[in-house]
Amino acid sequence: MGGIALIPTIRDQVKITIIAAGGISDERGMRAALALGADAVQMGTAFLACKESGASSIHQEALRQNTNGDTQLSRAYTGRLAHFNNNAFIDFFEKEISEPLPFPAQSWLTAPIKRAATEQSNPDYMAL
């Protein structure tokens, strides 16, 4: 079940602030979440493609091209579960390693890989 569909159920069960996040990328999604009972909306990935974001041009282009949401949940880069575009690094990690170091150690470990991939414009090892 998607997050938007869960909002009314959660609203009926709790009295705390509900912040809807994930899969909301435009005004329609924001209005729907608020109408269904969310108190606020958090949007993140939708803004990475903006020139002000500081994301690399390769990352921004990957976001524009990935209109079908073809991502994978992985702990490969940070040790925390997150959505990433599929690439060679994640494929290797999931098949050969599978268990990351705890956060933030995994981020420290992969930082040189991500930095080198960005410098070389190599999306196969970038955290996209």
C-alpha positions in Angstrom: 0.0 0.0 0.0 1.4 3.4 -0.9 2.0 6.2 1.6 -0.9 8.4 0.3 -3.4 5.6 0.9 -2.1 5.1 4.4 -2.6 8.7 5.6 -6.3 8.5 6.5 -5.7 5.3 8.5 -2.8 6.8 10.3 -4.8 10.0 11.0 -7.6 7.9 12.5 -5.2 6.2 14.9 -2.8 8.9 16.1 -3.0 12.4 17.5 0.6 13.4 16.7 1.8 15.5 13.7 1.8 13.5 10.4 4.4 14.4 7.8 3.8 12.7 4.5 7.0 11.9 2.6 8.0 9.8 -0.4 6.5 9.7 -3.8 5.2 13.3 -3.6 6.7 15.4 -6.4 4.2 18.1 -7.3 1.3 20.3 -6.1 -1.3 17.6 -6.7 0.4 15.1 -4.5 0.9 17.7 -1.8 -2.7 18.7 -1.9 -3.9 15.1 -1.8 -1.7 14.3 1.2 -3.0 17.3 3.1 -6.6 16.6 2.1 -6.3 13.1 3.4 -5.0 14.2 6.8 -1.3 14.9 6.7 -0.2 18.0 8.6 2.7 18.7 6.4 4.5 17.3 3.3 8.3 16.7 2.8 9.5 16.7 -0.7 13.2 16.0 -1.5 14.1 14.2 -4.7 11.8 16.5 -6.7 14.2 19.3 -6.0 17.4 17.6 -6.9 17.0 18.4 -10.6 16.9 22.1 -9.9 20.1 24.0 -10.8 20.2 25.4 -7.2 20.4 21.9 -5.7 24.1 21.3 -6.1 23.5 17.8 -7.5 25.9 17.0 -10.4 24.7 17.4 -13.9 24.8 13.6 -14.3 22.6 13.1 -11.2 20.1 15.7 -12.5 20.0 14.1 -15.9 19.5 10.6 -14.4 16.5 12.0 -12.4 15.0 13.5 -15.6 15.5 10.2 -17.5 14.2 7.9 -14.8 10.5 8.8 -15.3 9.4 5.2 -14.6 10.8 5.2 -11.0 13.2 2.4 -11.7 15.1 2.5 -8.4 16.4 -0.1 -5.9 16.4 0.0 -2.2 19.9 -0.5 -0.9 22.2 0.2 2.1 25.3 0.1 -0.2 26.3 3.7 -0.1 25.3 4.9 3.4 24.4 1.9 5.6 20.9 3.3 5.7 18.1 2.1 3.4 17.4 4.5 0.5 16.3 4.5 -3.1 19.0 4.6 -5.7 19.1 4.3 -9.5 20.4 0.8 -10.3 24.1 0.7 -11.2 27.1 -1.5 -11.2 28.2 -0.6 -7.6 24.8 -1.5 -6.1 24.5 -4.7 -8.2 28.0 -5.8 -6.9 27.2 -4.8 -3.3 23.9 -6.6 -3.2 25.3 -9.8 -4.8 28.7 -9.9 -3.1 28.6 -7.9 0.1 25.0 -7.5 1.2 25.8 -6.4 4.7 27.0 -2.8 5.1 28.9 -1.2 7.9 26.6 0.8 10.2 25.9 4.4 9.4 28.0 6.6 9.1 30.9 4.2 8.6 29.5 2.9 5.3 29.3 6.5 4.1 32.9 7.1 5.0 33.9 3.9 3.3 32.1 4.7 0.0 33.0 8.5 -0.1 36.1 8.0 -2.1 34.3 5.8 -4.6 31.5 8.3 -5.0 33.9 11.3 -5.3 36.0 9.5 -8.0 32.9 8.5 -9.9 31.7 12.1 -9.9 35.1 13.4 -11.0 35.1 10.8 -13.8 31.4 11.3 -14.7 30.8 7.6 -14.1 27.2 6.9 -13.1 28.0 3.2 -12.5 29.6 4.1 -9.2 27.7 7.3 -8.3 25.0 7.4 -5.6 22.1 8.4 -7.8 
